[in-house]
Each structure stands twice: as C-alpha cells, then as structure tokens.
Amino acid sequence: MYLKYFFAVRIPILRVRCQECAVTHALIPGFSLPGTSIGTAEAEAYLLEREAGAGRGKAGAKLLEQGVSERYPKQLDRMFQTAVARGKALFPEAADSKLQGLSWVVQTVGNSERPIWALNRFCLEHRRNCLCFSRASILIFNFHSAGRLASHNRGSPA
C-alpha cells in the first residue's frame, strides 16, 4: 500500500499481485485519476468543456478552485493527446484515425459521458493497460509471465 494525493488529501492505494501475469498493480479508486492528483469527474468535465469550445481558463476554473496550478489545464490537454495517440497506435481499427481527442474516444468506446473511464475500461477489456493518465510503461498484458517477477509490496511473498 502507498499514499496518493487526491487534490490536497492523501488516500491509500492498495497494490495487488496478479496471479495470471505475476505483475503488481495499483488499485486506484475510480474517482481518482491515475497518474495525477485530480479527480476523474473533474478531468472529464474539463475535457468535455474543451470539446464544446471552452478555453482552458473557463474549462479549468473548477480545477483551479481545487488548488491545481494555472499551468495544469495545458498539461491535462497534452496528457490526453498522448493517451489518444497511444490509443490510435494500439487500436488502429477502433475508430477513424483522422478523428482527434474526444471524437476519437467516443467513436472507439461509444460513451461520451465518461470518456476517460470508458476508454480505460475498453483498454483493460482488450488486455491493454489504461491509456488515460496512466504512468505505467506496460501497454500490453501477456497471457503468461516471462519469468518470476518481484513484487513491489514490501513484505509480500516473492
């Protein structure tokens, strides 16, 4: 277990070891956006406002009220662009490659209300790591482990 920020509050994150792939995974609650200290709902609201034509300042006002940096909305845009680019590479047939941002996500997963959650769930269902704001470098989960891996949980059985 470790602590992760959710805005200004630290929350516990449980780590578990998968019996199938022998890799340790962090179980981050759905309300907390992986790889960030902000909430999933707040990030999705920001992205939906941006898609509707709002500028970063207006779309990011609620994030700023929660204490994030004024630069954070731009960083959020970049992280989302990276997630979509990775999604296009991993799932080339999922949607029209000419689409950008939320348009590509909605065509891929068919969900416009919870786009980050829906894309991450789509990835997991297709044996891929979550793309939206995940810090993990593993993108594809193998059916069999290449060897015995050490757990990141201190004190856990090897």
C-alpha positions as CSV (number, residue, x, y, z in Angstrom):
1,M,0.0,0.0,0.0
2,Y,1.1,3.6,-0.6
3,L,-0.4,7.1,-0.3
4,K,-1.5,9.1,-3.4
5,Y,-2.8,12.7,-3.5
6,F,-6.4,13.3,-4.4
7,F,-6.3,17.1,-4.7
8,A,-4.9,18.1,-1.3
9,V,-5.9,14.9,0.5
10,R,-3.7,11.7,0.7
11,I,-5.6,8.5,0.0
12,P,-4.4,4.9,0.5
13,I,-3.7,2.9,-2.7
14,L,-3.7,-0.9,-2.4
15,R,-1.2,-2.9,-4.6
16,V,-2.0,-6.4,-5.6
17,R,-0.1,-9.1,-7.5
18,C,-1.9,-10.7,-10.4
19,Q,-1.8,-14.5,-10.3
20,E,-2.0,-14.7,-14.1
21,C,0.7,-12.2,-15.1
22,A,2.7,-12.1,-11.9
23,V,2.9,-8.3,-12.0
24,T,2.0,-6.0,-9.2
25,H,-0.8,-3.5,-10.0
26,A,-2.1,-0.5,-8.0
27,L,-5.8,-0.5,-7.4
28,I,-6.7,3.2,-7.8
29,P,-10.3,4.2,-7.0
30,G,-12.4,5.3,-9.9
31,F,-12.9,8.8,-8.5
32,S,-9.1,9.4,-8.6
33,L,-7.4,9.9,-12.0
34,P,-4.4,7.6,-12.3
35,G,-1.0,9.4,-12.7
36,T,-2.4,12.7,-11.4
37,S,-3.7,14.2,-8.1
38,I,-7.1,15.3,-9.6
39,G,-10.4,13.6,-9.8
40,T,-11.7,11.6,-12.8
41,A,-15.0,13.5,-12.8
42,E,-13.2,16.9,-12.8
43,A,-10.9,15.8,-15.6
44,E,-13.8,14.5,-17.7
45,A,-15.8,17.7,-17.1
46,Y,-12.7,19.7,-18.2
47,L,-12.3,17.7,-21.4
48,L,-16.0,17.8,-22.3
49,E,-16.0,21.6,-21.8
50,R,-12.9,21.9,-24.0
51,E,-14.6,19.7,-26.7
52,A,-17.6,22.1,-26.5
53,G,-15.3,25.0,-27.4
54,A,-14.4,26.4,-23.9
55,G,-10.9,27.9,-23.4
56,R,-8.5,26.4,-20.9
57,G,-9.2,29.1,-18.4
58,K,-13.0,28.6,-18.4
59,A,-12.9,24.8,-18.6
60,G,-10.2,24.6,-15.9
61,A,-11.8,27.0,-13.4
62,K,-13.0,24.2,-11.1
63,L,-9.6,22.6,-11.1
64,L,-8.0,25.9,-10.1
65,E,-10.6,26.2,-7.3
66,Q,-9.3,22.8,-6.0
67,G,-5.8,24.2,-5.8
68,V,-4.1,22.9,-9.0
69,S,-1.5,25.1,-10.8
70,E,-2.6,27.6,-13.5
71,R,-0.5,25.6,-15.9
72,Y,-2.2,22.3,-15.2
73,P,-5.0,22.6,-17.8
74,K,-2.4,22.7,-20.6
75,Q,-0.7,19.7,-19.1
76,L,-4.1,17.9,-18.9
77,D,-4.6,18.6,-22.6
78,R,-1.2,17.3,-23.5
79,M,-1.6,14.1,-21.4
80,F,-5.0,13.5,-23.1
81,Q,-3.5,14.0,-26.6
82,T,-0.8,11.4,-25.7
83,A,-3.4,8.9,-24.5
84,V,-5.4,9.3,-27.8
85,A,-2.2,8.9,-29.9
86,R,-1.3,5.7,-28.0
87,G,-4.9,4.5,-28.4
88,K,-4.7,5.0,-32.1
89,A,-1.5,3.0,-32.3
90,L,-2.9,0.2,-30.1
91,F,-6.3,0.1,-31.7
92,P,-5.9,1.2,-35.3
93,E,-9.2,-0.2,-36.5
94,A,-11.3,1.0,-33.5
95,A,-12.2,4.4,-35.0
96,D,-11.4,6.8,-37.8
97,S,-7.7,7.7,-37.5
98,K,-8.5,11.2,-38.7
99,L,-10.5,12.0,-35.6
100,Q,-8.9,13.8,-32.7
101,G,-9.4,13.9,-28.9
102,L,-12.8,13.1,-27.5
103,S,-14.2,12.5,-31.0
104,W,-11.9,9.5,-31.4
105,V,-12.6,8.3,-27.9
106,V,-16.4,8.4,-28.4
107,Q,-16.2,6.6,-31.7
108,T,-14.0,4.0,-30.1
109,V,-15.9,3.3,-26.9
110,G,-19.4,4.7,-27.7
111,N,-19.5,6.7,-24.4
112,S,-19.4,10.5,-24.3
113,E,-20.5,11.0,-20.7
114,R,-17.5,9.3,-19.0
115,P,-14.8,9.3,-21.8
116,I,-11.7,8.7,-19.6
117,W,-13.3,5.9,-17.6
118,A,-14.8,4.3,-20.8
119,L,-11.5,4.4,-22.7
120,N,-9.6,2.9,-19.8
121,R,-12.2,0.2,-19.3
122,F,-12.1,-0.5,-23.1
123,C,-8.3,-0.9,-22.9
124,L,-8.5,-3.4,-19.9
125,E,-11.2,-5.4,-21.7
126,H,-8.7,-5.7,-24.7
127,R,-5.8,-6.8,-22.4
128,R,-4.1,-3.4,-22.6
129,N,-3.1,-1.1,-19.8
130,C,-5.2,2.0,-19.2
131,L,-4.2,4.8,-21.5
132,C,-5.7,7.8,-19.9
133,F,-3.2,9.3,-17.5
134,S,-1.6,6.0,-16.6
135,R,2.1,6.2,-15.6
136,A,2.7,2.5,-16.4
137,S,5.0,1.7,-19.2
138,I,3.4,-1.7,-19.8
139,L,0.9,-1.3,-22.6
140,I,0.1,-5.0,-23.5
141,F,-0.6,-7.7,-20.9
142,N,0.8,-11.1,-21.8
143,F,-1.1,-14.3,-21.1
144,H,2.0,-15.8,-19.5
145,S,4.7,-14.3,-17.4
146,A,8.2,-14.4,-18.9
147,G,9.5,-15.3,-15.5
148,R,9.1,-14.9,-11.8
149,L,8.9,-11.2,-11.0
150,A,9.4,-9.4,-7.7
151,S,6.5,-7.7,-6.0
152,H,6.6,-4.0,-5.2
153,N,4.8,-4.7,-1.9
154,R,7.3,-4.8,0.8
155,G,6.9,-7.9,2.9
156,S,4.8,-9.7,0.4
157,P,5.7,-13.2,-0.7
158,A,8.1,-13.2,-3.7
